[in-house]
Amino acid sequence: MNLPFSPPLAPMLSKAADALPDGDGWQFEPKWDGFRTLVFRDGDEIVLQSRDEKPMNRYFPELLAPLAERLPERCVVDGEIVIAGAGGLDFEALLLRIHPAASRVKLLAAESPASFVAWDLLALGDEDLREAPLAARRERLEQVLAGAAPPVHLSPATRERTLAEDWFRRFEGAGLDGVMAKRLDAPYRAGERTMIKVKHARTADCVVAGFRWHKNGVGTMVGSLLLGLYDGAGTLHHVGVTAAFTNAVRKQLVGDLAPLRRNALDDHPWRDWAEAEEEANAKGQRLPGATSRWNRGKDLSWEPLRPERVCEVAYDHMQGTRFRHAAHFVRWRPDKRPEDCRYDQLEVTPAYELERVFGAREGRRPVPESRQGS
């Protein structure tokens, strides 16, 4: 490619923080919950590069023509591929795209087309902009994407901390993951953790209804605990796992959980999950033995436990009826009854209209708020 630099390029990374930074000199952006993507364009040639520096063109073919139409003739742009569903950003729909069959990808692209959200401009024509400050790169990005239309979008950005805090509260309902903070005077540092991310964090009390053995083998250590929550009808749903334990704790859990393994299947709410999987899917019930979309081929067999113990876990946010990421174990809650571990304990955030984040449809300019303070 005839560009100032060629793919692959390690993207600039972020580090977590508990709160947005104070003081001047910061640019804030929504944290998009999608696939990090660098777009390299040289005329008719376009390369979509993932965070781990792999090509992704085959997984998102529907984006190639719009990107060729809306991006400058020769450029490198950093951003995120997302899929917007009826309830907000749909990360599971993205995961389904990583499929070996081109026919399957084509079908999914037609059913749930992806969008690209741009937030940084790294090269334009013969110019290498990586050493330019973010403020200058953002200005150039706004210029070249002034006429952008769906499915290509310019990410909202602001220098006002109060507006960023408002985004942190409101945008979560649309499936966004938090807020990013970037220094306005900073160059683009490939592969370095120079950005700051602030994500939502909450806790929930969950029933421990099973576990999986560690990859070292059966009887060695506990790999993860299977978590459940009851709905209003008293059905226990599998909502995710917690697995962040030291090896010492993993070994200790083998003995601690042994009493709960005795006769665990007799009245276990997930006893017949294999036979009842089709029925459960029809009812919308999640079960722990379902195929993992992001760990295909992984051993997902599990050991049942009598659902009598409760633990508190920390999580960032829900996707549908489950935790979006693996939850972090906080502590055991012997004072809690399993039947009290229900969905209604979870904080519910109102859905935020995606039109306000993505901009108006049919090629109209984004709403003014996306430029406030930038």
C-alpha positions as MATLAB code, in Angstrom:
seq = 'MNLPFSPPLAPMLSKAADALPDGDGWQFEPKWDGFRTLVFRDGDEIVLQSRDEKPMNRYFPELLAPLAERLPERCVVDGEIVIAGAGGLDFEALLLRIHPAASRVKLLAAESPASFVAWDLLALGDEDLREAPLAARRERLEQVLAGAAPPVHLSPATRERTLAEDWFRRFEGAGLDGVMAKRLDAPYRAGERTMIKVKHARTADCVVAGFRWHKNGVGTMVGSLLLGLYDGAGTLHHVGVTAAFTNAVRKQLVGDLAPLRRNALDDHPWRDWAEAEEEANAKGQRLPGATSRWNRGKDLSWEPLRPERVCEVAYDHMQGTRFRHAAHFVRWRPDKRPEDCRYDQLEVTPAYELERVFGAREGRRPVPESRQGS';
ca = [
       0.000    0.000    0.000;
       1.273    3.455   -0.904;
       0.827    5.024    2.523;
       3.248    6.693    4.993;
       3.267    3.322    6.819;
       1.796   -0.071    6.047;
      -0.211   -2.570    8.065;
       0.014   -4.102   10.527;
       0.257   -1.403   13.192;
      -0.150   -2.046   16.917;
      -3.050    0.174   18.046;
      -2.667    2.607   20.926;
      -4.082    1.039   24.080;
      -5.726    2.157   27.320;
      -5.410    1.625   31.067;
      -8.279    1.501   33.525;
      -9.126    4.209   36.037;
     -11.869    4.638   38.628;
     -12.877    8.157   37.554;
     -12.427   10.659   34.769;
      -9.271   12.781   35.148;
      -9.566   16.339   36.445;
      -8.015   19.437   34.942;
      -7.723   20.844   31.447;
      -6.170   19.320   28.381;
      -8.361   16.224   28.022;
     -10.593   14.954   25.245;
     -13.391   12.580   26.252;
     -15.148   10.049   24.016;
     -17.670    7.252   24.505;
     -16.073    3.822   24.930;
     -17.542    1.778   22.111;
     -18.296   -1.881   22.813;
     -17.173   -3.438   19.543;
     -14.139   -4.686   17.638;
     -11.184   -2.290   17.650;
     -10.250   -1.697   14.027;
      -7.599    0.205   12.079;
      -8.638    1.021    8.507;
      -5.876    1.367    5.898;
      -7.077    2.756    2.568;
      -5.069    3.247   -0.612;
      -7.472    3.834   -3.462;
      -9.424    0.660   -4.131;
      -7.385   -1.302   -1.598;
      -8.769   -1.380    1.964;
      -7.422   -3.374    4.898;
      -9.395   -3.779    8.126;
      -6.940   -4.653   10.898;
      -7.941   -6.003   14.311;
      -6.478   -5.108   17.677;
      -4.231   -8.182   17.483;
      -3.008   -7.052   14.050;
      -4.976   -9.566   11.977;
      -7.009   -8.813    8.810;
     -10.788   -8.700    9.213;
     -12.045   -7.897    5.692;
     -13.673  -11.300    5.243;
     -15.790  -10.902    8.380;
     -17.255   -7.488    7.503;
     -17.573   -7.355    3.709;
     -20.504   -4.924    3.844;
     -18.216   -2.160    5.174;
     -15.720   -2.113    2.331;
     -17.828   -0.180   -0.192;
     -19.076    2.465    2.310;
     -15.550    3.008    3.615;
     -14.262    3.433    0.063;
     -17.020    5.954   -0.599;
     -16.701    7.990    2.610;
     -13.019    7.916    3.584;
     -10.258    9.952    1.900;
      -8.490    8.306   -1.059;
      -5.395    7.512    1.002;
      -5.600    7.399    4.796;
      -5.270    5.401    8.015;
      -8.126    5.698   10.527;
      -8.485    4.234   14.017;
     -11.908    3.302   15.337;
     -14.362    0.519   16.164;
     -16.637   -1.828   14.272;
     -20.012   -2.137   16.011;
     -23.422   -3.602   15.300;
     -26.438   -1.630   16.472;
     -29.505   -3.695   17.330;
     -32.933   -2.752   18.588;
     -31.726   -2.699   22.208;
     -28.382   -0.996   21.657;
     -24.970   -2.215   20.580;
     -24.967   -5.985   20.076;
     -21.577   -7.521   20.848;
     -22.852  -11.072   20.446;
     -23.790  -10.275   16.845;
     -20.170   -9.259   16.275;
     -18.910  -12.520   17.741;
     -21.065  -14.487   15.324;
     -19.198  -12.874   12.419;
     -15.989  -14.714   13.280;
     -17.086  -17.691   11.230;
     -15.145  -19.797    8.717;
     -17.980  -19.995    6.187;
     -18.206  -17.012    3.824;
     -21.848  -17.848    3.105;
     -22.689  -17.562    6.801;
     -20.860  -14.238    7.101;
     -22.700  -12.926    4.030;
     -26.051  -13.900    5.514;
     -25.275  -12.249    8.864;
     -23.979   -9.123    7.110;
     -27.353   -8.772    5.401;
     -29.349   -9.476    8.563;
     -27.281   -7.357   10.994;
     -25.021   -4.970    9.064;
     -22.064   -3.468   10.897;
     -21.030    0.158   11.267;
     -17.627    1.789   11.638;
     -17.091    4.539   14.216;
     -13.948    6.615   13.611;
     -12.128    8.480   16.374;
      -8.564    9.096   15.178;
      -6.740    9.945   11.944;
      -3.199    8.542   11.731;
      -2.304    9.262    8.114;
      -3.713   11.364    5.263;
      -2.213   11.214    1.805;
       1.554   11.373    2.250;
       1.280   12.801    5.787;
       2.134   10.649    8.798;
       0.055   12.221   11.586;
       1.104    9.945   14.430;
       3.448   12.533   15.954;
       0.868   15.321   15.722;
      -1.051   16.135   18.926;
      -4.502   14.612   19.314;
      -6.130   18.068   19.072;
      -4.712   18.498   15.558;
      -5.579   14.935   14.522;
      -9.137   15.366   15.745;
      -9.552   18.592   13.780;
      -8.334   16.914   10.604;
     -10.587   13.904   11.260;
     -13.649   16.145   11.596;
     -12.760   17.821    8.331;
     -12.385   14.643    6.301;
     -15.512   13.046    7.803;
     -17.681   16.168    7.616;
     -19.916   14.465    5.086;
     -19.864   10.991    6.614;
     -23.089    9.039    6.561;
     -24.154    5.649    7.970;
     -22.642    3.130    8.282;
     -19.549    5.333    8.753;
     -19.687    7.607   11.788;
     -17.564   10.158   13.592;
     -17.335    9.390   17.303;
     -18.635   12.143   19.583;
     -15.892   13.983   21.478;
     -15.853   16.730   24.093;
     -13.385   18.644   26.251;
     -16.056   19.264   28.907;
     -15.769   16.867   31.847;
     -19.362   17.510   32.920;
     -20.645   16.424   29.524;
     -18.421   13.336   29.641;
     -19.887   12.436   33.041;
     -23.356   12.811   31.551;
     -22.358   10.489   28.710;
     -21.076    7.985   31.255;
     -24.567    7.825   32.777;
     -26.734    8.044   29.661;
     -24.842    6.156   26.983;
     -24.763    2.857   28.853;
     -28.372    2.221   27.937;
     -27.242    2.083   24.314;
     -24.688   -0.597   25.114;
     -21.631    1.620   25.357;
     -18.942    0.520   27.746;
     -17.893    3.718   29.534;
     -15.862    6.820   28.658;
     -12.339    7.260   27.269;
     -10.015   10.137   28.221;
      -7.111   11.200   25.989;
      -4.554   13.981   26.310;
      -5.076   16.663   23.682;
      -1.330   17.269   23.378;
      -0.404   13.574   23.055;
       0.894   11.923   19.878;
      -0.327    8.516   18.765;
       1.770    5.955   20.602;
       1.284    2.591   18.876;
       1.119   -0.315   21.313;
       1.391    1.886   24.414;
      -1.268    2.312   27.120;
      -1.636    6.073   26.993;
      -5.433    6.400   26.952;
      -7.585    6.183   30.078;
     -10.796    4.157   30.225;
     -13.454    4.500   32.891;
     -15.964    1.646   32.866;
     -19.126    0.918   34.812;
     -18.681   -1.356   37.817;
     -21.390   -2.857   40.000;
     -21.901   -5.822   42.285;
     -24.536   -8.534   42.433;
     -25.297  -11.473   44.700;
     -25.447  -14.689   42.659;
     -26.216  -18.333   43.288;
     -23.247  -20.655   42.740;
     -24.894  -23.594   40.943;
     -21.923  -25.358   39.415;
     -18.290  -25.147   38.437;
     -15.834  -26.163   35.741;
     -12.552  -27.911   36.382;
      -9.322  -26.107   35.647;
      -7.640  -26.886   32.324;
      -5.047  -28.891   34.270;
      -7.607  -31.653   34.606;
     -10.433  -33.088   36.697;
      -9.748  -33.018   40.424;
      -6.831  -30.584   40.212;
      -8.293  -27.123   40.695;
     -11.549  -25.244   40.142;
     -11.409  -23.266   36.931;
     -14.562  -21.163   37.261;
     -17.801  -20.917   39.209;
     -21.106  -20.931   37.345;
     -23.413  -18.137   38.464;
     -27.184  -18.008   38.459;
     -29.982  -15.504   39.056;
     -33.679  -16.168   39.538;
     -36.313  -14.457   37.442;
     -39.741  -13.418   38.701;
     -41.169  -16.862   37.962;
     -38.559  -18.625   40.068;
     -36.465  -20.005   37.183;
     -32.719  -20.038   37.774;
     -30.826  -18.693   34.750;
     -27.130  -19.115   34.040;
     -25.796  -15.541   33.878;
     -22.042  -16.024   33.596;
     -18.949  -17.170   35.412;
     -16.363  -15.876   37.840;
     -12.845  -17.183   37.402;
     -10.285  -14.697   38.769;
      -8.756  -16.876   41.487;
      -5.188  -17.606   42.533;
      -4.016  -21.202   42.182;
      -4.040  -21.556   45.973;
      -7.715  -20.546   46.098;
      -8.544  -22.804   43.144;
      -7.127  -25.789   45.024;
      -8.923  -24.816   48.229;
     -12.238  -24.575   46.378;
     -12.032  -28.265   45.448;
     -12.444  -29.187   49.101;
     -14.775  -26.325   49.998;
     -17.258  -27.258   47.270;
     -17.075  -31.034   47.769;
     -20.080  -31.215   50.172;
     -22.250  -29.382   47.629;
     -21.474  -31.963   44.937;
     -23.214  -34.768   46.811;
     -26.595  -35.565   45.219;
     -26.357  -32.246   43.395;
     -28.323  -33.406   40.357;
     -31.300  -34.763   42.290;
     -33.233  -31.507   42.230;
     -30.859  -29.296   40.283;
     -32.622  -26.652   38.151;
     -30.151  -27.290   35.290;
     -30.211  -31.089   35.533;
     -31.808  -31.700   32.181;
     -30.178  -28.840   30.317;
     -28.831  -31.029   27.524;
     -32.191  -32.603   26.691;
     -34.096  -29.395   27.390;
     -31.786  -27.024   25.518;
     -34.202  -26.489   22.653;
     -37.100  -25.918   25.031;
     -35.015  -23.559   27.160;
     -34.054  -21.520   24.125;
     -37.711  -21.181   23.254;
     -38.409  -19.892   26.776;
     -35.404  -17.594   26.741;
     -33.690  -19.420   29.601;
     -29.877  -19.441   29.570;
     -28.163  -22.707   30.480;
     -24.534  -23.402   31.391;
     -23.830  -26.022   28.756;
     -24.597  -23.900   25.721;
     -21.914  -23.629   23.056;
     -19.586  -20.701   23.628;
     -19.522  -18.317   20.690;
     -16.080  -17.039   21.533;
     -14.472  -20.299   22.733;
     -15.474  -22.760   20.048;
     -14.020  -26.174   20.725;
     -13.389  -25.431   24.399;
     -14.498  -28.046   26.911;
     -17.614  -26.565   28.461;
     -18.575  -29.567   30.588;
     -19.519  -28.634   34.110;
     -20.022  -30.105   37.547;
     -23.318  -29.368   39.285;
     -23.493  -28.014   42.812;
     -26.538  -27.862   45.022;
     -27.564  -24.202   44.577;
     -27.188  -23.326   48.259;
     -24.242  -20.921   48.349;
     -24.219  -17.257   47.404;
     -21.319  -15.094   46.382;
     -21.002  -11.416   45.599;
     -19.393  -10.575   42.256;
     -18.422   -7.345   40.537;
     -19.494   -6.804   36.929;
     -19.393   -3.962   34.445;
     -22.755   -4.317   32.712;
     -25.348   -6.772   31.456;
     -25.895   -7.837   27.870;
     -29.419   -9.099   27.694;
     -29.827  -11.533   30.595;
     -26.156  -12.267   31.310;
     -22.954  -10.542   32.346;
     -21.166   -9.056   29.350;
     -17.739  -10.137   30.680;
     -16.613  -12.635   33.285;
     -17.535  -11.323   36.729;
     -14.940  -10.814   39.478;
     -15.377  -12.703   42.721;
     -15.703  -10.336   45.704;
     -16.694  -12.513   48.679;
     -18.951  -15.279   49.886;
     -22.331  -14.174   51.284;
     -23.447  -16.776   53.882;
     -25.993  -14.226   55.090;
     -27.869  -14.298   51.780;
     -30.527  -16.798   50.757;
     -30.146  -18.216   47.231;
     -33.784  -17.478   46.418;
     -33.111  -13.795   47.065;
     -30.578  -13.673   44.205;
     -32.904  -12.283   41.563;
     -32.625  -10.089   38.502;
     -34.537   -7.322   40.240;
     -31.467   -6.510   42.379;
     -29.607   -5.295   39.286;
     -29.400   -1.647   38.422;
     -31.322   -0.947   35.237;
     -30.167    1.833   32.934;
     -32.651    3.397   30.517;
     -32.018    2.725   26.851;
     -30.414    5.747   25.224;
     -31.568    6.422   21.705;
     -28.823    5.283   19.334;
     -29.758    8.047   16.893;
     -28.264   10.484   19.392;
     -24.973    8.598   19.419;
     -24.701    7.642   15.756;
     -26.217   10.830   14.333;
     -29.281   11.182   12.167;
     -29.985    8.631    9.437;
     -30.200    9.099    5.715;
     -26.884   10.924    5.453;
     -27.770   13.977    7.561;
     -25.136   15.561    9.765;
     -24.679   14.283   13.340;
     -26.572   15.989   16.109;
     -24.810   19.111   17.473;
     -24.108   17.440   20.829;
     -21.474   15.242   19.190;
     -19.304   18.322   18.702;
     -19.904   20.062   22.019;
     -16.691   21.213   23.606;
     -14.501   19.696   20.876;
];
